[in-house]
Amino acid sequence: MHKLIYFILLLSFTACIKNDCVKDIPACIENKINQLKAKPKGTASSEVNEYNYKGKRVFHFAAYCCDVYGELLDENCNYICAPDGGITGGGNGACTDFFSTATNKRLVWKDER
């Protein structure tokens, strides 16, 4: 009986290894990810990560190409800054400390098409 319980627990921990299974994502972030999924691959952010930044839960939509800015949004989808992308690759300069101070990175979604 104990082996069955351990097996069920093991399945519950491994069932959502794919990033489409990440739980507790705000609805507005999930909606933005669904919009990305509807676009052709390579034409929009292909990775979204959750972080803690300055005491807030934030979501980074990585820059997808060249001179395009990445976006950092709070859990209500309010724009905070562009920590990456642009001509220099360093974003818009409004949160230059993001990658050095943000903690608890968690992959939320990655386009694996």
Summary of the structure (lengths in Angstrom):
residues: 113
radius of gyration: 16.5
end to end distance: 40.5
largest distance: 60.2
contacts: 284
relative contact order: 0.19
helix: 28%
strand: 27%
